[in-house]
Amino acid sequence: MEFLLYLFLFGLILGSFYNVVGIRLANGESIVTPRSHCPSCHHQLTAWELIPVFSYIYQRGKCKTCGMTISIKYPLFECVTATLFTISPLMVGWSKELLIALLLISLVIIITISDLEKMIIPNKVLLFFSIIMIILRLFIQTEPWWNAYVAAMIGFLLLFIIAIVSKGGMGGGDVKLFFVIGLFVGIKGVFFTLFFASLFGLIYGLIMMVKQRLQRKQPIPFGPFIGIASLLVYFMKEQLSIFLDWLYYVSI
C-alpha cells in the first residue's frame, strides 16, 4: 500500500511535468526555459503555485495575480497520470514490465496533451520513447523478442497505407506514433489498438456531429483515441485474446 501511495504522488508530479512538455513542444517552445508562468500576465509561478492539483484548488482555478481562469486540463491530466500509475502494478504486477507500463502511460499523456493543444504529435517525444523502447524490449519481454519490433513495423505500415488511401485523412504524427505503440503492445495489440482507436474516434465524431460541434470531414485529433486504445489493449490484451478465441469457437 505504501508503494502505491508513492506511485500516486510520483504520478502527480510527472503529470504536472507532462503538461509542460506536451503544451510547450506543441507550440515549438523549450521545456526548460522560461520558467512556468501565467500565459496572460506572465507572472512567474512560485513553488506554492506549482503543487499538482492542490495549487489549482487553493487558487480556485484562477491566477492569483490577474484572475485569469486556469484550464481544468492541468489538474485533470495530473490526476489521470497519478491514477494510471497507481493501478499499473495491480494490472502487470511488481515486475520489470511495470517500467514498460509507466512509459506507455507517460507517452499517452504527453501526446494527448500536445494533440489536443495544437493537433501535433511532436517528433521529439516519439523519438525519445522509440529509442528507449527499442533498447528495453531487448531485455524486458512477455512475448518472443522479435514480436515488438515486427509489431512496430506493422503498425507503421498500417497507418502509412491508411494515410495514403485517405489522402491526408491520417496525420504523419499518428503514423509514427503507431510505430512506437507497436513496441509496447506487440503484433496482436497493434490490430486491437487500431480497431478500438477507430471505434472511439467514430463514436466521438458522431456524437459531436449530432451536437453540431463538428462538421463533416472536419479533422479531429486522433492521438488521444490511439492513446486510450493502446492503454486498454496493453492492460487487457490477454482478456481480449481469450474473448476473440471464444467468439471464433462459438461461430464455428
N, C-alpha and C positions, 0 to 999 in steps of 0.2 A: 504493500500500500504506500509505503514511504517513497519508493522509486516511481510510482505512478504520479505522486504529487510533484516530484522533481521534474518528470517529463512534462506535466501540465505547465509548470512555471517556465520551463525551458521553451515550450511551445509558444507561450505568451510573448516571451522576449523575441524569439525568432519571428513570430508573426508580425510584430512591430517592425522588425528589420526588413521583412519581406515586402511590407507596404512601401517602404522607401525604395527598395530595389525595383519592384515592379513599376511603380509610378515614374521614378526618375529615368530608368532605362527606356521606358516607353516614350519619354519626352526628350531623349537624347542627352540627358544630364549625367553628371558624375554622381556616384553613390557615396562619395567621400566628402566632397565639398559642394556647396556651402553646408553649414550645419542646419539641422531641421529648423524650419521657420514657418510662420503663418503665411500662406500664399497671398493673403490680402494686404496686411500691413507690414509683412516681413519681420515681425517681431521674432527674435531668436528664442526658441523654446528652451526653458530651463529644465533641469533634471526632474523636477516635480511635474512638469507638463509632458514628460516623456514616459511616464509609468504606464505600461499597457493596461487598457480598459479603465483602471482607476482614475487616470487623469481625465478621461472623457466624461466619466460620471461626475467627478468632483467639479469640473468646469461646466457641467450641464450642457455638454456638446457645443460649447462656444469658445472662441478665442477670448482670453481674459483681457486683451488689450483693445481690440477693435470690435469685439462682439460678433464676428463672422461665425456662421454656423459651421461646425466641423462635421464632415461627412461620417455617417454611421458605418461606412465601409471599413474605417480604421479599426474600431473595436470589434467589428464583426469578423474580419479576417484574423485578428489576433485570437479570438475565441475559437474560431473554426480550426486554426492551426493547433492550438493547445488541446482541443478535444480530440482531434485526429491523432496527435502524438500520444495521447493518453490511452486510446483504445488499441493502438497498434500492437503492443505486446500481448494484449488479450486475443488478438487475431493470429499473429505469427509466432508468439512465444518469445521468451528471452533468449534469442539465438542471434547468429550473425545476420540472418535475414531481416532482423529488426532494423539494421542500418539501412538496408535497401528500402524498407517501408518508409522510414523517415525521410529519405532522399526523394522518394516519389511524391510524398506529401508536400515537401518543400518546392519541388518543381511545379506541381499543380497549382499551389497557392500563388507563386510568383507569376506564372504565365497567365493565370486567371486575372490577376490584378492588372497586368500590363495590357492584356487583350481587351478588358473592359474599359481601360483608360483611353487607349488610342487604337484599338484593333491591331495591335502589333505584338508579335511574339519575338522578343529580342534574340538575335543570333548569339550574343554573348552568353545568355542563360543556357541556350540549347547546347552550345559548345562546351560550357563548363560541366554540365551534367552528363553529356555524352562521353567525355573523356574519363570522368570518374567511374561511370558505369561500365565502360569498355574494360577498364582495369579491374574493377571489383568482381565482375562476372567471371573472371578467371579463377577467383578464389571462393566466391560465395554463389552456390548453385543449388537449386532444388530440382533441376532437370539436367539432361546432358549438357556439357559445357558449351556446345555449339548452338544450342537452341536459341539463346538470347541474341546471338549475332545474326543468325538466319532470320529471326523474327524482326530484327531491326531493318534488314534489307527488304523483307516482305512489306513491312509497314510503310517504308518509304515509297516503294514501287506502287503499292495500292493507292496511296494518296496522290502520287505523281500522275498515275493514269487517270484518276478521277479529276484532277486539276486540268488535264489536257482535254478530256472529254467534255467537261463542264465549261471549258473556255474561260477560265478565270474564276469559276464559282468556288474554287478552293484556293485559299491563300498559300503562299510559299512557306510561311511560318508553320501552318498546320501540317504540311508535307514533311518538313524537317522534324517537327515535334513527334510525329508518328515513328520516326527512326529511333528517337530516344525512348519513347514509350515501349517499343519492342524489346529493348534491353531490360525493361522491368517485368513485363508480363509474359514474354515467351510467344511462341508461334500461335497456339490456340488463343491466347489472350489478345493478340492483335486483332483477330477476326471478331472476337467478342466485343472488344473496345470499339471497333468501327461500327458494329451493329448498334450498340447502346448509345454511342455518341450521336449517330444519325437519328435514332429514335427520339432521344431527348431534344435534339435540335429541331426535329419536325414538330414535336408536341409544343415546344416553346413558340415556334413560328406560327403555328395555327392559332394558339391562344392569343398571341399579340395581334394577329390579323383580325380575329374576331372582335378584339377590343379596339381595333382601328389604330393601334400604336405602331404598326409595321405595314409597309407597303409591299405588294407582290414584287419579288426579285430584289428587295432591299437587302443588302448584306448585313449579316449579324456576326458577332464574334463567336467563332466555333471552338476556340481554345478551351473555354470553360466546360463545354459539353464533353470534349475529349478528356479533359482532366477528371471530371466526375465519373465518366465511364471507366477510365483506367483505374481509378481507385476502387470502384465497385468490382471490376474484374480481378484486380490484383488480390483483393481480400476474399473474394467469393469464387475464384476460378475453379476450385475443386467442386464446389456445390453446383456451379453452372455446368460443368462437365458431366456430373452424375445426372443432372436433370435432362441434359440432351441425350445421354445414353438411354435414360428411361423412356423418353419420347420416341427414340428410334425403335426400341424393342416393342413398345406399345403399337407403333404404326405398322409393324410387320406381323 
